[in-house]
C-alpha cells in the first residue's frame, strides 16, 4: 500500500511538470506564423470578338490591391496561339475592339486603371496582322514637357472610347486650386492614330 502511494505521488508530479513545460516552435512553424500570405484571386475570362470572327480571351489574376497579372489569348489566328502576359499591371478596367487604322482588321485595346484617387487610365494595344498573327502595339512614353503640352490640367479620371472608328481619350480639366473631385475647366478630348513603324505598330496622339 505504501509503495502504491509513492507511485501515485510520482505520477502527479510528472504530470504537473509536463503541463508547465513550454512548447517550443520549430523554425519551420515560426516561419509559417510570421510570413504574410498574399491572396491571389482570379476574375472570370472575358471574350472580345472582332468583326472578322477572331477572338481575344482576357484573364486577370489579382495579385494585390493595386496590381494584376493580365493574360491575353488570341483565338483563330494562324500564327499566334501563345498567351500574351502583362505582368504587374494596374487592374483591368475594360477593353475595346476597333479598326482604328482602317485596314479591315480589328485591334484589341486594354484599358487598365490605377487604384489611387486619380483613377489614372493606361492603354495597351494588340494589332491584328491581316488576321494571321497578333503583335503588341507600341505606345511611346511622353516626356514631362510633352505631357504638360498635351495634357493641360490633367489629374486622372480619364476614359478611352471609340467613336466613328476613332480612338479617343477624354478627361476632366483641373485648375491648380481644384480638388480631385471637383474639376472646373470642362473636358478635353484627344485622338489617337495607329500607324506602322519600322519595327512595330505605333499608337500616338494626333492632337
Secondary structure as UniProt FT lines:
FT   HELIX           2..20
FT   HELIX           27..34
FT   STRAND          41..42
FT   STRAND          46..49
FT   TURN            51..52
FT   STRAND          55..62
FT   STRAND          68..75
FT   TURN            78..79
FT   STRAND          83..89
FT   STRAND          91..98
FT   TURN            100..101
FT   STRAND          107..113
FT   TURN            117..118
FT   STRAND          121..129
FT   TURN            130..132
FT   STRAND          133..139
FT   HELIX           144..150
FT   TURN            152..153
FT   STRAND          159..163
FT   TURN            164..165
FT   STRAND          166..173
FT   TURN            176..177
FT   TURN            180..181
FT   STRAND          187..196
FT   STRAND          201..205
//
